[in-house]
Amino acid sequence: MKNLAGMMKQASQMQARMKEAQDNLTKLVVEGESGAGLVKLTLTGKGEMKSLTVDPKIVDPEEVEMLQDLILAAFSDAKKKAEALSAEEMKKVTGGLTLPPGLDLPF
């Protein structure tokens, strides 16, 4: 029974550390860019978009598709960085323990 109590305590501590890591991810900010910096955006570590900047010199009504592509590319760049940050934060919490495929954490 002593072993079970110890496991429950460890699980509770892990849960608290995961909550802290989740909170930290909302505070972290990454920037993605495309078109040599003409389109920039920022995301939180959880992937929430916080800002979008488009250099006015590329706003051409006849080039809307290019602008859309650049925005998507900047978002993809920032999202990859946010995912890497998230993985690094979770690695700190789990001590490098990798989760089985298909087991997603609640965030």
Protein Blocks (a to p, Z undefined) as FASTA:
>chain_A
ZZmmmmmmmmmmmmmmmmmmmmmmmmpccdddeehhpaccdddfkopafbdcddfklmcf
klmmmmmmmmmmmmmmmmmmmmmmmmmmmmmmnnopacdehiacfZZ
